[in-house]
Amino acid sequence: MFRFLRLIAILFLIYISWPFIVKQLDNSAIQADFVSSLKENLEVPETISVLYEDIGQILKQLGFQLDEMQQTQEKSNDVPKEKVELTPPTEQTFSIHNVELGNDKNDIEHNLGAAKRISANEYGISWHAYHENYHDFFMVMYDEDNKAAGLYTNQDLLASTNGIKIGSTSKDNVRSILGEPITKIQKGMVIYQLQENNDNDLFLLDDAYVTIFYDKHENNSVTGIQIISKALEESKKDFYTEATPTLKEGFEYQMFDITNAARVNHQLPILTWDDHVRETARDHSSDMAVNDYFDHKNLEGQSPFDRMKEDKVAFHTAGENLAYGQLSSIFAHEGLMNSLGHRENILRQDYEYLGVGVAFNEKSQPYYTQNYYAN
């Protein structure tokens, strides 16, 4: 075992050092003739290139997420961030990170910098995610005029004209301030009756649909908020958006980002995205969508751990969360956080990696699979 680990360490050092070695060789007059001779006669660079890629694949299979290693190191050295100074909104009831609906994208990004990720959503446009290693995390949708038309956060970035805050205001207090939530939405000639849901309330305020999410494990306190302009919501004609590969990937990354923001809220290390286990998750979501079932065990009786092993995902601990039928990753995540077993996976200290896989059934209803692991 020791020899094996030593070999892996050597391969790893070669892998990360090779670009530097090549650069030095290419820049060295002393080695110029020698390197030229090797290129012409032995085709060594091509061979080493293949070896270099193979080593990379081996290391990745063994859990070395090389693209993320520098970021992970930076994360571990994070110093406590200063709390954002929030000011009451001037035009509307709520603002997030001092951003209100209608604010200009240029002004937002002048203050905050470029979005960390842009991903497709159910409104046919994109969420722009802003954060600093998932601190001060929130998302903005922009309309065709580059004005903020949608906002979401699950962190303490909410300011209001009525005292409602994330983490401290209860569901009863919200209703005493805003009144009873609405139970239906009319779009043209169609009226959508909303299911009664004790985990979130929907209000129509300032020409916007405001969804307030509650954490039933934290005394039904406000845990997140989504604000969508009335015009944008009413432009979404169908209850479920037509499934596309772009939307599938958008939902996957949004759920990953929101999960990490929730972990930061609980002073936990953030997770690294894993493409390999994402494919395991996608396969299971697709299997459930095609065969119309919803279970951690597939129709062949395989558990999540069986499927991960079959896909050669190396882990010493792992877990899986499933969700089905929610309108978006936001609603799916908030629902998972209110289910104790799923919440424990989201907030488990020793997980290191996460892959999210989404698939849609013939009605465009999404299935979500989250595969967590550590190795």
SVG drawing of the C-alpha trace seen along z (x, -y; Angstrom):
<svg xmlns="http://www.w3.org/2000/svg" viewBox="-60 -55 84 61">
<polyline fill="none" stroke="black" stroke-width="0.4" points="0.0,0.0 2.8,-2.4 4.5,-1.7 1.3,-2.3 0.7,-5.7 4.3,-6.7 3.8,-5.9 0.7,-8.0 2.5,-10.8 5.3,-10.6 2.8,-10.5 1.0,-13.5 4.3,-15.5 5.1,-14.7 1.6,-15.7 1.6,-19.1 5.2,-19.8 5.2,-18.8 4.0,-22.1 6.9,-23.8 9.4,-21.2 8.2,-21.6 8.5,-25.4 12.0,-25.1 13.1,-22.7 11.6,-24.9 13.3,-27.9 16.7,-26.3 19.3,-26.9 21.5,-24.1 18.7,-21.5 17.4,-22.8 19.2,-20.3 18.5,-17.4 14.8,-18.2 14.6,-18.7 16.2,-15.3 13.8,-13.6 10.8,-15.3 12.1,-14.2 13.3,-10.7 11.4,-9.3 8.2,-11.4 8.6,-11.5 6.5,-14.6 3.4,-12.9 4.1,-9.8 4.6,-11.9 1.5,-14.0 -0.6,-10.8 1.1,-9.7 0.4,-13.1 -3.3,-12.8 -3.5,-9.2 -1.9,-10.2 -4.5,-13.0 -7.3,-10.5 -5.9,-8.1 -5.5,-10.9 -9.1,-12.1 -10.4,-8.6 -8.6,-8.4 -10.3,-11.6 -7.8,-14.3 -10.0,-17.1 -7.1,-19.0 -9.1,-21.9 -10.5,-22.6 -7.4,-22.0 -6.2,-25.6 -9.7,-26.9 -10.1,-24.3 -6.8,-25.5 -8.0,-29.1 -11.3,-28.1 -9.6,-26.5 -7.7,-29.7 -10.8,-31.9 -10.9,-34.6 -14.2,-35.6 -16.0,-38.0 -17.4,-41.3 -21.2,-41.4 -22.7,-43.2 -24.1,-46.6 -27.8,-46.4 -29.9,-49.5 -33.7,-49.5 -35.1,-49.4 -36.3,-52.7 -38.7,-51.5 -40.0,-48.2 -40.8,-46.1 -37.7,-43.9 -34.1,-44.1 -31.4,-41.5 -27.8,-42.5 -29.1,-46.1 -30.4,-45.1 -34.1,-45.7 -36.1,-44.6 -35.5,-47.1 -31.9,-47.8 -29.5,-47.9 -27.0,-45.1 -24.1,-47.4 -24.7,-49.1 -25.0,-45.7 -21.8,-44.4 -20.0,-47.7 -20.5,-47.1 -20.1,-43.3 -18.1,-42.3 -19.1,-39.7 -21.3,-36.7 -19.5,-33.6 -21.9,-31.5 -24.6,-32.0 -27.1,-29.2 -30.4,-28.6 -33.6,-28.5 -37.3,-27.7 -38.1,-31.3 -36.3,-30.9 -33.5,-33.2 -30.6,-32.7 -29.7,-33.1 -26.5,-35.0 -24.9,-33.8 -22.8,-36.3 -20.8,-35.2 -17.3,-35.1 -16.6,-31.4 -20.4,-31.1 -20.4,-33.8 -22.9,-36.6 -24.6,-34.3 -27.5,-35.5 -28.8,-35.2 -30.3,-37.7 -32.3,-37.3 -32.0,-40.1 -34.7,-40.9 -34.1,-41.9 -33.2,-45.5 -30.6,-44.2 -32.8,-45.1 -33.1,-42.8 -36.4,-40.9 -35.8,-38.1 -33.8,-37.7 -33.1,-34.8 -31.0,-34.2 -30.8,-31.8 -28.4,-33.9 -28.8,-36.9 -28.9,-39.5 -32.5,-40.5 -33.5,-44.0 -37.1,-45.2 -39.3,-48.1 -41.3,-46.0 -38.6,-44.3 -38.8,-40.9 -35.3,-39.2 -33.8,-35.9 -33.0,-33.8 -35.0,-35.8 -38.5,-36.4 -41.1,-33.6 -43.8,-32.4 -46.5,-33.7 -44.8,-37.2 -44.5,-37.2 -48.2,-36.5 -49.1,-39.1 -47.2,-41.7 -48.0,-40.7 -51.4,-39.0 -52.5,-35.7 -50.6,-34.2 -52.2,-33.9 -53.4,-30.4 -53.6,-30.8 -51.9,-32.6 -53.8,-33.7 -51.9,-33.7 -54.1,-34.9 -57.2,-32.8 -55.6,-30.0 -55.8,-30.0 -53.2,-27.8 -54.3,-26.6 -51.3,-26.3 -50.9,-23.4 -51.1,-24.3 -47.5,-24.1 -46.5,-24.9 -42.8,-25.3 -43.3,-28.4 -45.8,-31.3 -46.5,-33.2 -47.4,-36.9 -48.1,-39.5 -46.3,-42.7 -45.1,-45.7 -46.0,-43.9 -43.9,-41.0 -44.5,-37.4 -42.6,-36.9 -42.0,-33.4 -40.8,-33.2 -39.4,-29.9 -39.4,-28.7 -37.1,-26.3 -39.3,-24.1 -36.3,-22.8 -35.4,-26.3 -38.8,-27.4 -40.3,-28.1 -38.0,-31.1 -37.5,-32.6 -34.7,-30.7 -34.9,-32.1 -36.7,-34.4 -37.4,-34.5 -38.8,-37.6 -40.0,-37.4 -41.5,-40.4 -45.1,-39.9 -44.4,-40.4 -41.7,-37.7 -43.9,-35.2 -46.8,-35.8 -44.6,-35.3 -44.0,-31.7 -47.1,-30.1 -46.8,-26.5 -46.5,-25.2 -43.4,-23.2 -40.9,-24.5 -40.1,-22.5 -37.1,-20.2 -33.9,-21.0 -30.2,-19.9 -29.4,-23.6 -32.2,-23.7 -31.0,-20.3 -27.5,-21.6 -28.8,-24.9 -30.9,-23.1 -27.9,-20.9 -25.5,-23.8 -28.1,-25.9 -28.7,-23.1 -25.0,-22.7 -24.5,-26.4 -27.5,-26.7 -26.3,-23.7 -22.9,-25.2 -24.5,-28.5 -26.6,-26.5 -23.4,-24.8 -21.7,-28.2 -24.7,-29.3 -23.9,-26.4 -20.1,-27.1 -19.4,-23.9 -16.7,-23.5 -18.0,-23.9 -18.2,-21.0 -16.3,-20.4 -18.3,-19.8 -17.6,-16.3 -18.4,-15.5 -17.8,-11.8 -20.5,-11.3 -22.8,-13.7 -23.1,-11.1 -24.1,-8.5 -26.7,-10.9 -27.9,-11.7 -28.3,-8.0 -30.5,-7.5 -32.7,-10.5 -33.1,-9.4 -34.0,-5.9 -36.7,-7.2 -38.1,-9.6 -38.3,-7.0 -39.6,-4.2 -41.9,-6.3 -40.7,-5.5 -39.1,-7.4 -36.7,-5.5 -33.1,-5.3 -33.1,-1.6 -33.4,-1.2 -35.5,1.4 -32.5,3.8 -32.3,3.5 -29.1,1.4 -28.5,-1.1 -26.8,-4.5 -23.5,-2.9 -23.9,0.0 -24.3,-2.5 -21.4,-4.6 -19.1,-1.5 -20.3,-0.3 -19.3,-3.7 -15.9,-3.4 -16.4,-6.3 -13.9,-5.8 -15.4,-6.7 -15.2,-5.8 -18.5,-7.6 -21.4,-8.6 -25.0,-9.7 -27.8,-10.5 -30.7,-12.9 -33.7,-12.7 -36.4,-15.2 -39.2,-15.1 -41.7,-17.5 -40.5,-20.8 -40.6,-23.8 -36.9,-24.5 -33.8,-23.7 -34.6,-26.5 -37.9,-24.8 -36.2,-21.4 -33.4,-22.5 -35.7,-24.3 -37.9,-21.1 -34.9,-18.9 -33.7,-21.2 -37.1,-20.6 -36.7,-16.8 -34.5,-15.7 -32.6,-12.8 -32.0,-14.9 -31.0,-17.9 -28.4,-15.7 -26.8,-14.9 -26.7,-18.5 -25.1,-19.5 -22.8,-16.6 -19.4,-17.8 -17.2,-15.2 -18.5,-15.2 -16.1,-16.6 -17.7,-16.2 -21.1,-16.6 -22.6,-15.8 -26.2,-16.7 -28.0,-14.9 -31.4,-16.1 -33.7,-14.4 -37.2,-15.2 -40.2,-12.9 -42.5,-13.3 -44.5,-16.0 -41.2,-18.0 -41.4,-17.3 -37.8,-17.3 -36.2,-14.5 -33.2,-15.5 -30.5,-13.2 -27.7,-14.5 -24.7,-12.2 -22.3,-13.2 -19.1,-11.4 -15.7,-11.7 -12.6,-9.6"/>
</svg>
